[in-house]
Amino acid sequence: MTTTHSLPNPQNITRTHLDNGMVVLVYENFAAQSVVLTGSLRAGALYETPARNGLAALTANALLRGTQTRDFNSISSMLEDIAADLDVNGGTHRAGFGGKALAEDLPILIELLADLLRQPAFPVGQVERLRGELLTGLQIRSQDTRYRASRAFSEALYPVEHPYHYSARGSLNSVPNLTIDDMHAFHAMHYGPDGMIIVIVGAVKADDAIAVVRAWFEDWTNPAQPPAPELPTLPVLAQPQRAFVPLAGKTQSDLVLGNYGPSRYSLDYLAAVLANCVLGQFGMMGRIGASVREELGLAYYAYSSLDGGMGPTPWSVVAGVNPANLDLALEQIRNQLRRLVNEPVSDEDLSNVQSYFVGRLPLQLESNEGIAGSILSMELYGLGLDYLMTYRDRIYALTQDDLLNAAQRYLNPDVYVLAVSGPDTA
């Protein structure tokens, strides 16, 4: 088990800020002869237009399909030869990457990552194959009530000028129209070192890891790279809003009900996370699961979700129900929301979720992947490299009033967005 003294902290994390804007963080861990790298850069869907929805994701996913010096087969063989993994993906705010190899092969992994990020080729055949895969996935999801409810919820909650209104994957309407010229232009504008973070964890000396990163990235610049844009101001919900997506031939209805939640930067984020755990996560999915699913049998699954992130992602309740039970399930969900915003959680509930969040931390840090992810979050959200050292005290400092205030700030059982997808029973 990870002890307080061995937690990643400012004394054992080496942080280097390169002149081109890149930040490199290294944590030495010689318990296993492997190394993990993870990171991200400012090249997410935030930078695309609605007409080009999905461009950031298509661009990121295509990086492994070929570069100016290596074709797809060469890249695959290079990774297979050293039994390594490497992936790049596009999110809403940033493009992320991750990989794993034996520690001795870190230079190869970094060299390949630099090749992918700096000089992709976007070969026509590979891009069209990738586009076909993305469209097939979107077509499958278009008949999935859970996915359709989630999309309808985001489209109803966030206005059309907000990037959260759209899926980072794109849509069946937008993805076919994305061109290779679009991808080259997006890459030229948004892929660059300013704001890029790379975290390396494993059996490698920090100085050696940083030297390898410098060798392949220190000369990279992109004067065209724009700063991160401000998110549009969100309108305040004044009344309930409902959206329904009928899907013929379905026997289950899926629902999403909620409102704007806190970003990871919000001061009350941890209080909201603990309140959400009481609501629909702890044990058998908290109060929502106990009431809606276990006691009343109204749902196949039911839980609440609060992700946090670089902007105000939703705080929502998600459930799959028999269409005949939809109204009863909604009533019970709203009853649990009303209870959370009107009554402080019990001493037992607070103690349980505090113990849960503190107790699971060592488990999250048992692997290099878990350590790397934690360090990336500390850097990305400006939490400070001492965050894990103070985490236990932060959690146990939260009070019942903190959780109540957070719930009251973000949730309203009478004002919400509700999206449902399922059979049209009207």
N, C-alpha and C positions, 0 to 999 in steps of 0.2 A: 504494500500500500504506500502511496506517495505521502510523505510527511510534509509538515509545514516548511521545514528547512530545505527540502528538495524541490519544492514547488518552483516552476519557472518564475523568475523575478529579475529585477535589474542587475543583480550580481552574477547571474548565470546565463542571461540572454545577452548576446552581443548584437548591438544595433548600430548599423552604419548607414549614413545618409550620403548617397553619391551626389556629385555635383550636377548631374543631369535630372535630379529629382527622385530617383529610385531610393527606396528604403529596403535594406537587407537586414533580416534578423536571423540569428543562428543560435540554436540550443544544442549543445553537445550531449549526446546520450549513447554511451558505448555498451548498453545492455544487450543490444543486438547489432549485428554487422550490416545493418541496412540504413537507408536514409530516405526521408520523405521531404518533398518540397511542395509548397502550396503558395498561392498568391492571387493577386488580381490587379487589373488596371482599368483606367477610366474609358471603357469602350462598350457600355451596355446599351440597352434599348432606350435609355433616357436621351440618347443623342440622335435617334432616328425620327423621321416624321411619320404621322399616322399612315400616309400613303405607302411608306416603305416599312411598315410594321413587320418585324421578323428579320430585318436586315442585320442587326447586330448579332443575333443568334446564328444565322446562316453563315455570316463571316467567321465567327469564332469556331463553329463546328467544321468549317472547311479548311482550317489551318493545317490539320493533320492530313489533308488529302493531297498535299504536294507543295513544295517550295521551289524557289528558283534554282536550287542545287540538288534537291532530292524529290523523286516521285513518290507516290503513295506506297508502292511496294518496297522501295528503299527505306522509307520511314518505318514501315511495319517490321522489316527484317532487322533494322538497327535496334529496335526495341526488343524483338524476340531474341536476338543474339545475346543480350545481357539480361534477359528475363525481367525487363523493366516495364513500367506502365507510365503513360503520359496522356493527359487529356486537357482539352480547352473547351470552355462552354460560355455561352452568353447569358447574362442575367439582366435584370432591369437597370441597375445602376452601373454595374461593372462586368467585365469579362473575367472569368476565373480560370485558373489552371491548377493542375495538381499532378504529381508523379511520385513514383517510388522505384528504388533500385538498390543494389548492393552499394555500400558506401564507396567502394573503389571505383564504381561507375558513375558517380555524381558528375564528373567533368563531361561525360558523354551526354548525360541527361540535360545538363545546363546548355551544352552546345546545341542540342536539338531544339530545346525550348527557344533559344535565341533565334535559330533559323526559322522556326514556325512563326514567332511573333514579329520578326523584323522583315522577312522577305518571302511571304507566301506567294504562290503562283495562281491559285484558284483555277486549276485545270478544268476545262469545260466538261469533259466526261464525268469526272469525279463530282463536280458541283451539281450536275444534273441528277446523278445517282443519289446524292445527299438530299436534293430538293424532293425527289420522289419519296425518299424515306420519311421526310418531314411531312409531306402532304398525306401519305398513308396514315401516319400517326394522327394527324389532325382529323382525317376522315373517320378513323376509329373513334376518336374522342367525341366527334360530333353526334355519335349515337350513345354516348355515355351520360346518363342522367346526372351523375355526380359532377362530371366536368362541366356540363352545360349549366348546372345550377351555380357552380363557382364562377364561371365566366359571366353569367347574367348578373350575379351579385356585384362583381367588380365594375361592370359596365353601368349598373344603376347607382352604385355608391360614389364612384369617381366620375367627374365631368369629362367630356370628350377631349378637352384640352390638357387633361392630366395624364401622364404616362402610365399610371396605375390602371387606367381605364382599359388598357390593352394587354394582351398576352405577350410576353417576351418571345414566345415561339412564333408569333405571327398568326395569320389566319388563312383560311382556304382562299380568300379573295386577294390577300396581299402577297403571299409567298410565290405564286406563279409569276408575278410581275417583277420580281427582284432580278436584276441583271448582274452579270460579272463586273461590268463597269461600275455599278453601284457598290459592289463589294470592294473593288480596288479603291474607289473614292473614299468609302467609309474607313478602310484601313489606313489610307494615307493621312486622313484627317485626325483619327482618334487613337490609333495605336502609337504609343510613345512612352517614354520612361517617366514623365512627370506624374507623380501620384501613384506610380506602380509600387507594389509591395511584394516581396518574395521572402518566404519563411523557409528555412532549412532546419530539419531536426533529425539527428541520428548520429551514427558513429563516424563523425568527421570533426576535425579541429575547426573552430570558428574562423581562424585566420585563413586556413586553406579554402574553406567554402567561399569566403568573401573574395578571395583572390580569383577563384574560378568565375564568380559572377562578374567581377570587374573585367576579366579578360574578354567576356562575350557581350557585356552590356554597357560598360562605362563610356564607350564612344557613341552610343545611340542617342540621337537627339531628334526632336520633331517640333520645330518652331510653330507649326500650324495647329498643334494640339490645344484645344480650347479648355478653359476651366470648367468645372462641373457647374451646370446651370441650377438656378434656384427652382424648386418645385412650385407649381402654382398654388395659390391660397385655396383652401378647400371651403366650399360653402357649408354653413351649419344646417344640419337637417332640422326641419321644422315640423315634419309630420311623417308618418310611416310611408314607405314606398315599397311597392310590391312588383315583382317581375315573375312571369310564368313562361316556361319553355316547354311546350307539349312535344312528346316523343311517342309516336305510335308504336304499339306492340310491347310497351314496357309494363312491368307489373309492380315496380317500386318507384316511389317518389323520393328525390333527394332535395334537401333544403339547406340553405345557408342564411343565417339571420345575424345581423350585427351592425357595427358602426366603425368609424375610424378608431384605431388604437394608437398607442404611443410609438414613437420611433425609438431606436436603441439609444439615442442621445438624450431622451427625456429623463428628467430627474426622478420621475415616479415610475420609470420602466420596471425596476425590480419589484416594486410594490404591486404593479399591475400583473406581472408574471406570477407572483405568488397568489394573488386573488384569482387569476385564471386557473391556476392549479387546483384551488379549492372548487371552483365552478365546474370544471370539466376535464380534469387530467388525473388527479391523484387517485391511486387505487384503481377501481373499476370505472375510470373516467369521471371522478368527482361527483358532485351533486347532480349534474345533468345525467350522467350514466346511471347513477343509483335510482333516480326518480323516473326518468323517461324510459330507460331500457330495462333495468333490473326489476323495479317494483311494479311498474305498470305494463311492461311489455309492449310499448308503443313504437319501438324503433329497433331496427337491426343493428344499428350502431348510433351512438350519439356522444359527442364530446365538444369541447370548446377549444379554440385556437387563438394564439397570440404570438406572432412571430417576431415582431420588432424588425428593425432594419434601418436603412439610411433615411427612410421617410415614414410617414404614418400609415403603415400597413394595417389591415383590418384586425379588430377583435371580434370574433364571430363564434357562433355555435353551428355545428354541422351535424346533420342526421340523415339517415336513410329509413324511410317508413313505408308501411302499407298505406296507399293513398286514402283508404278509409279512416286511417288514424291521424291524418295530417293535422286537422284542427285541434284534436286533443293533444298531440305532441307539441304543437306551437303554444298552446295554453300552458302546458307544464314547463316548457323552456322559458317562457316569459315569467312564470311564477318564480323560477330559480334566479333569473336576472333581477327580479324585483326584490327577492330576499337578499341578494348580494349587495344591492345598492341601498337597502334600507336598514340592514342589520350588520353590526360588526361580526366578523367571523368568530367562532368560539375559540377559547384558549387552546382546546385540543386541536382544532383545525389549523390554527396558526403554528402550533408546535410541530404538528405532523409535516406540514409543507416546508417549514424551515429545516427540520431534520432531513427531509428528502433532498432538498437542494444542496445542503452542505454535504450530505452523505454520498451523493452521486458524483461529486467533484473528483475524488480519487479514481473512480472508474473511468471518467472521461479522460483522465491523464495517464491511463495505463499503456496507451499505445503512442507511437510517434505521430500518427495521424491526429489523435486527440490533442496532443500537445501543440502540434503545428496549427490546428484550427483555433485553439485558444489564443495563441500568440497573434495570429492573424486578426482575430476579433479585437484584441487589446490595441493593436496598432490602428486598425481601420476605424474604430469608434472612439479613439482617443481616450481609452480607459486608463492608460498608464501601465507600465510594465510591472508595477507592484499590485495590480488588480487582484490576482489570485491570492496574494498574501493577506489582503484585507477583505476578501470575499466573505469569509465566514462571519466576520464582525458586521459587515454590511447587511447580510441576511438576518442575523439575529437582532440587529438594531431596528428592524421593521416592526411596526406595531399594528394592532387591529385597526386603529384609525388611519394609518397609512394605506392599508389595503382598501378600507372603505372609501377613502377619498379618491383613490385611483379608480375604483369601480364607478363611483359617482361621476367622475370627470369624463369617462369614455363610454359608459353604457347607460341606456335608457330603455326600460322595458316597454315604453309606450311610443318611442320614436326610434325607428330602425329601418334598415333595408332588409327585405326578405326576398329571396329568390328561390323558386321551386322549379324543378324539372321532373317530368314524369308523364304518365298517361293522362290524356284529356278526358276527365270523367264527367265534364259538364254535359 
